[in-house]
């Protein structure tokens, strides 16, 4: 009898609990939200909505979406302090700047070695990125990191950042591919170190193959559903992986690229690139460029993915099967260079698309210089010609006009690549230029508009003196020297040939062969120096006026000179001063009038 009474009491208790609980699910939900809002986590910068949404939510298509942030890892990183932590610049001494620090890696390995392998980096994403949800079911990925004689700490920091900031269930493996390194620390010591990470494996080439074939070796061994390529001196930022994989999950024929932040090669400070989110582009010598996102592609939310005509190079993710359907990389490309154009043109023209993903950020060290020699007989020019001949159709002519030496260069047998293009039923390059890179000609026109003036720039102060740059590198001063033509040196290749072109900047070289450095001045009385051309006017905007002065609107001053000291500098404009009057060898009066009319 007691047993029956006990059971009856249990049943009655359950009924009462059900009657109390079911009508008040909304009260429980409210309580849960209130608890999250008042939790300690809400105070450390994590919006309450993220905590709730982590439980899952359906999008309009019915797919479950979730918050992929690892808040424990974010909290640990935020509490770190020390050398380079939070991406802060390392305080350098003169002893840290010696050439030996850069010689083997092209960046300061002394500084790198004194920064933690697990260092924290600043979360510089757009605020909207912190509340975005991504598909609950995402493909996993193989991370492929090729390297050749990479520094110990920079390589390990790359691996640590990937392991620390990637959801484990999305990380199938990390494949380090050694391109025949000869440094001892990259042999047994590296093997021994990586044993502690079950997801990391090392492949090695049997001879020097170069970046392109080394990547292909890693890709051919990959097991993940997606292949993600990184360089060997990177640092993955917060929640970098889900935004990439989410776009591929939506469309497997999409190549996605993270925002590439800059890790300073001197002090390892971490910051955005100038201009941050911009479209990848190129000029007609096939130098990689970045151009503003046009208004037509802006949707009011700068955290959203946007289309990009070409990628920067080594950091991107692609569906593994789609990569091989596209033929991988062209194996006829040697060592390094041009491969970013080949894969970009190919994906767009053959049925895919490419996007940059602002909510995915990866820091990258841009080397001070390339610290190793490329094997003999290999030419970047050969690679660029090969890409142009296979993919660029009649537009290749614009490259040859600027690089006539490419025209008769052998690019090897291209039969297989042309057959691939035909088999995939790829579109032509004219379609690419009109539908994908339609805004590129505004910044880099295939047919260069006429220049306003070009040739030598002779001082009216007398003495046969001309402007000259002995070194065509950023930071080099512009000097006053004896005019080369007076010394019987008439080649267009010397440092006294300049072009005042359609961008209204002054570049080294003749109109068809300008170099990528421009006259630049900071302020009144500052020297005139060469600086990397940015095409954004500002400090590089000049006017060649009727009084023969070269006027700089930013500083409201004119180029002046001291013949005795051979200095060239900015000074208050004085129309009567011969030292401020400059005679270009050749001028186009119509273009100059147009320039000056636009200035009024």
N, C-alpha and C positions, 0 to 999 in steps of 0.2 A: 504493500500500500504506500509506503513511504517513497518507493522508487517511482510509482506512478505520479504521486504528488510533485516529486522533484521534476519529472519530465514536463508536467503541466506548467509548473512555474517557469521552466526554461522557455517553453513555447510562448507563454504569455509575455515574458521579457523581450523575446525577439520581436513579437508583434508590436509591443509598445515602442521599441527602438525604431522599427520601420516607420510607424506612424509619425514619430517625432522627426526622423531624419529626412524622409523622402520629400515632404513639402518644403523643406528648408535647404535644398541643395544650393540655392542662390545665396543663402546666408553663409554656408561653408565657403563658397567661392569668394564672397566678399571678405570673409575672415582671412582666407589664404592670401588674397591680394594685399590686405592691410598688413599682414605679417611680413610679406616681402618688402612692402614700401618702408616699413620701420626696421628692417633688418640692418645689421652693420654693413652689409654689402652695398646697400643703396647709398651709403654715405661715401663709398670709395670710387664714385664715378660711374657705376654700372646702373643704367636706367632701369627702374622697376619693371618696365614692360618686357625687358629681355628675360628676366627671371621667370615671368609667367609664360612667355612664348616658348621657352625651352621645352615645355611640356608637349608642344606640337600644335600645329594649326594647318588647315587646308587652304591652298590657294584656289583661284577661280577654276582651275582645271581639275580640282579634286585631289591633287598630290599633297601629301603631308609635308610640311615645312617645319624647320626647327632652328633654334639658335645654336650655332656651333662653337661659340666662344668657350675657351677654357679659363673660367674666372679664377680658379686657384693659381694657375700659372701667371695670369695677369697680375694678381695680387702679389705673388712672390717677386715678379720682375719689378713692380712698382716700389718695393722696399729695398732694392739693391742699391748699393753705393760703392764708389771706388773708381779706379782708373777707367775712363771710357764708358762708365755705366750711364744709362739713359741716353746713349748715343752722343755724349758730350765729348768735345775735342780733348785730346790728351795734351797737357801743357808741355810744350817742347822746349828743350835746351839746345844750345849750339852743338853739344855733343851728339844729340839725337839726329841732327841734320846731315851728318857726314855722308859722303857718296856711297860708302860701303853699305849703309842701311838700305839703299835702294837697288844696289847693283844686281842682285840675284832675282828680284821680284818686280821691280818697277814701282814699288811702294815701300814705305818705311817699316821693315820687318822688326826693327828694334822696338818700335812703338807697339806693333801688333802683338809681340811676345809678352808685353807687359799688361795686356788687356785680357780679361777673363774669356775663356772659350764659351762660357754661357752668358756673356754680357747681355744686359737689357738694352733695348732700343726704344726710341720714343714712338708712341702710337700717334702718327701724324695723319691718320685717315680723316676723311670728311666725317663730321658727326653722324650723318645719316647711316654710315657704314656700321656703326655700333648697334643699330637696332634692326638691321636687315636679317631676314630669315632665308635659309636656303633649303633645298630639297632634303628630306630626311634620309632618302636613299640616294647616295652619290656614288659614282664609280671610284674605284681605288686607283692609285697611280704609282708608277715606278719613277723615282727621281734619278736622273742621270747627270752625273757631275764629271766631265772630262777634266784632266789636269796634266800638266807637264812641268816638272820641277817646281811645283807650287810650294810656298812657304808652309811650314808645319802648322803654325798657329792659325793662319788664314784659312787653310783647308779644313782643319778641325772645327774652327768656329762656324764655317759653312754647314758642316754636318750637324753640329750641335744645334744650330738655330732651326734646321729643318726638323730634327727629332723633337725639339722642345716645343715647337709652335705648329705642329701638324697633328690633327686628330689621328690617333693610332689606327683606327679602323679604316682610314682613307689612305694610309701609307703602306703600300704593298712591300716596298723595298727601296733602299738607296743604293745605287750602283755607282761606285767610283771607278772611272776608267783611266788608267795610267797610260799616257802616250810616251812610253819608253823613257821615263825619267831616269836620271843617273845619280840623283841625290840619295845618300844613304838613309836619311830619315824617312824616305818614301818607300823603303823596301821592308825589311823585317819589322822595324819599329812600328810602321803603319799597320801591318798585318796584325801584330800583337795588340795594338791599341784598339782596333776595330772588333776584336773578338768579343768585347763586352756588349756590342750592339748587334743582336741577332738579325736585324733587318738590313744591316749594311754588308755588302760584299764588294770585293775588289776584282776587277778585270785588268789585264795588262796586254798591251800590244807587243808584238815580237820585233818590231822595228818602228822608227819614227813615222807615224801615219799622218799627223796633222789633225786639226780640230774637227774637220768635217767627217773623216773616216772614223775618228775616235768616237764621235757621237753615234755614228751608225753602228759601231760595234756594241755600244751600250744598248741602243734601241733594239738590236736583233736579239739581245739576251733578256730583254724586259718581259716581265710576266703580268704587270698591271694592266688594267683596262685603258688607262691613259698614260702617256709618256710625258713627263715634265723635265725639260732641260734647264739646268742652272750652270752658271760658271763656278769656278772653284774658289772664288773670293767674294762671296755673297753673304748676306744675313737676312733670313726670312723674318718678316714682321708679323704682328699680331693677326691671327685668323686669316692668313694669306691664302690658304689652300681651298677652302670651300667656295669662295666666290669664283675661282677658276673652274672648278669641277662642275659647279652648278650650270654654267653656260654650256659646257659640253654635254651635260645630261639633257639639256633642252634641245640641243642641236649638235649631233656628233660630228658634223662637218665644220665646226667652228674651231679655229685656232685662237687661243686666248693668251694675252700677255699681261703680266703684272705691271704696275707702275714701277719704274726703276729709279730708286732713290740713289743719292750720291754718298758714298763713304770716302772721305777725304784721304788721298794717298799719303799725306804727311801726318796728320794728327788723328785720323780715324773718326772725326766728327761725322754725324749722320744727319743728312738734311735732304729736302726735295731738290729736284732739278729746277733750274730756272724755268719759270712758266708752268711747271708741274704737268698737268694733263694736256698733251698736245698730240696731234696726228703724226705718225711716221711718214716721211716723204724722202725725196732724193732730188739732187740737181742732175744736170745732164752730163756730168762727168762721173756720175754714180757715187757721189758722196752722200752719206746718210744725213738727212735733215729732219727738223721738227717744225711743224707749222700749226698755227692756232686752229682750234676746232671751229668751223664756220657756224654762224647762227642757225643755219638750216638743220644742223645736226645736234643742236643744244635743246634739251627738253625741260630746262629749268631746274634739274637736279644733277649737279655735277658729280654725284657719287655713282651715277648710272653708267654701265658699259657704253663705249662708243666705237664706231667703226674706224679702222686705221688701214691705209693702203699698204704700208710695209712695216715690218717689225724692225726693232733695233738690232736684233741678232740672237744672243745666246739664251734668253730667258723666255720660255713659252711652254704651253701645254697643248697637247693634241691627242685625240683618240688614237689609240695604237693601231687599230685596223685601218683607219682612215689615212694615217701616215704612210702605211705600206701600199694602200690603194693608190696614193699619189706618187708612188715610186720612191719614198724616202727622200734623202738628198741625192742629187746627181753625183754619182761616184766619179765622174770625170772632173769634178771641181777639186783642185789641189790645195791641200793644207788649210788655208784660211782665206776668207774674203769672197763676197758675192753670194754666199749661200742664203743670206737673209732675203735677198731679192728673189732668188730662185724659188724658195718655198712660199714667199708672199705672193708673187705673180701666179704661181701654180695653184694655190688654194683659191684665190679669187676667180681666176679664169676657168677653173675646172669644177665649179659647182659648190665651192665652200665659201667661207667668210672669215674675217679676222677682226678681233675686237681687243681693245685695251680695257682693263678692268680696274677702275680707280680704288675699289675696296680691297684689292690685293696689292701689297707693296713688298718689294724686296730691295734691300740695299746692295749696292755693287761698288767695288773699288775700281775706279778708272785709273789705270796705271799712268805713272809719270812718263814712262816709255816702255817699249817692248824689250824685256831683258834677255831674250834669246834670239838666235839667228834662225831664219827660215831656211830649210835645206836648199842648196844651190839648184838653179835651173827652174825654180818655181816662181810664177809671176801672178800677182793679183790681176794684172791686165788680162792675162789669159782667161781667168775665171769670169771677169766681167764681160769679156767678148763672148764667151760661151753662153752666159745667161742672155745677153742681148740677141744673139743669133737664134736661140731656141724660142725665146718668149716675146721679144719686143717688136718683131715684125719691122715695118718701115721706120718705126721710131728709133731703131738702132742707129740710123743715119745721124741723129742729133748727137749721139755719143761720139761717132767717128769725126764729126765736124770739130768737136772740141779736143778729141784725142786722135789725131790722124795716124799716130803710130799704131793704134789698135787695128786699123783697117786691114792690114795684110798679115796680121798675127795669126798663127795657127791656134785654133781652139780645140783641136782633137776631133775624134769621131763623135758626131752628135746624132747619129742615126737613131739610136735607142730612145733618146729624149724626145726627138721629133715624132717618133712612132707613139710614144706614151701620150703626147699632147693630142695626137689624132685619135687614139683609142679612147681617151677620156672625153672626147668631143668638147675640147676646151674652146672658150671664146677667144677672140683676137685682142691684141693689145689696145687697139683703138677703143674697144668696149671698156677695157680697164680704165683708160684715161678719161672717158666720158662719163662713166657710171660710178667709178670707185674713187679715182684720184682727180676728180673734176676740178678741185680747188688748187691743185698743185701748180698749174701754169701761171696762176696769179703771182705766186712767189718765185717760181723757177720756170720761166717761159722757155719752151723748146727752141724758139727762134728769139735770140737775144735782141731786145729793142736797141736802137742806135744809141751810142754813147754821146755825151755832150762834149767831151774833150779827152784826148789821149796822147801818149808819147812822153817825151821828156818834159819836165816842168822847170823852166829856166828862170832864174832870178833877174829882175830888171835892174838890180843894183850894180850890174856889171861884173867884170872879172871872169866871165864864162863859168858861172857856178850854177849847179842844178841840184834839185832834191834827189836824195839817194837813200836806199835802204840796203845795207850790206848783207843783212840776214833777214830772210823772209819768215820770221817766226814771231809769234805774239810776244809783245813786250819790247821788241827791238826799236831803237830810236830812229826817227827820220833825221838825216844829217844833210849838210850842205857840202858838196864835193865838186871838183872840176867836172864839167860836162863830158860825158863819155864820148860823145860824137866828136868833140874837139880832140879827143885822144885816139881817134880812129877806131873806137869800139862801137860798132853800129848794130850789134845783135839785139833783138827784142828780148833776149833772155836775161840781160843784165839788170841791176837794181835801180836803174833810172827810168824805167818805163812804167807809167801809171795810167789808170783809166778812171775818169770821172763818169760813171755809168748811170743807167736808168734808175737805180735805187738812190741816186744822189749821194753816194759814198765814193771814196777814192781808194781804188784797189791796186795792188802791185800786179803788173803785167799788161799786155795788150788786150783789146776788147774780147778777142776770142779765147784768150788763155790767161784770164785773171787768176791770181792765187786767192786763198781764203783769208787774207789779212787786209785790214783797212786802216786808213788814217783815223786816229782817235785822239781826242783831247778831253781833259776833264774840266778845266776852268781857265779863267783869265790868268796868264803867266805860266801855265803848265806847259811842259814839253809836248811836242807832237810825236806820238809813238804809233807803232803798228799793233793792232789788236784783232783777235778773231772776228771776222765779219759776222754780224748777227742779223742784218737786214731790218732792224727795228728802228732805224734812224737815230734819234737821241744824240749821243756823243759822236756818232759817225755821220751825221747829216752836215753837208757842206753846200755853199753857194759860190759859184764862180761869177763874180759881178763884173759890170761893164768897166769899172776902174781897175780891173785885173786883180782884185784882191780875192783871197779864198776866205770866205766868211763862215764862222762857226756860230750858229744861232743859239745853241745851248749856253755858251759862255759869253755871247755877244761880243766876240773879239775876232781878230784876223790872224792868219799865219804870218809871222815875222821871222827874221833871221839875223844872225850876227856873222857876217862873212869871215871876220878874223878868228872867231871861235868855232865857226862851222856849226853853230847851234841853230835849231829850228824850234820855235816856241810860239805860244799865243800872246797877243798883245792888243791893247786898245786900238781900234781901227783908226788909221790915219791915211786918207786917200792920197796925200801928197808925198808919202814916204816910199821911195823906190824899193826899200827892203821888204815892203808888203805887197809888191806887185809881181805877179807870176805869169809867165808866158808858156802856155801849153804848145806843144809842137803842132798838134792838129786840133781843130775845133769844128763843131757842128752848130752853127749859129741858131738854126731853127730849134734844135733840142735845148740849147742853153736858154733861149728866150722862153720856151715852155717851162723849164725848171724855175726860172726867176719869176715868171708870171704866177706860178703856183705858190710862190712864197709870199705873195702880197695878199 
